[in-house]
Amino acid sequence: MLTIRYICHARSRRGSEEEIWEKILNRFAENEDIDFAYPTTRFYDNLTEGKQPNK
């Protein structure tokens, strides 16, 4: 997770937030060796997968 904090005028928060995030994402996009990941969960079901049941 990436979190940033910064100070700005209340009326310009949305615009400045969008501009900052776009610049950050564009910098990440310049690097081919950086990939984004997302939280995943895998459930193992040995019977459905054709494996021996757990003991």
Secondary structure, 3 states (H helix, E strand, C coil): CCCCCCCCCHHHHHHHHHHHHHHHHHHHHCCCCCCCCCCCCCCCCCCCCCCCCCC
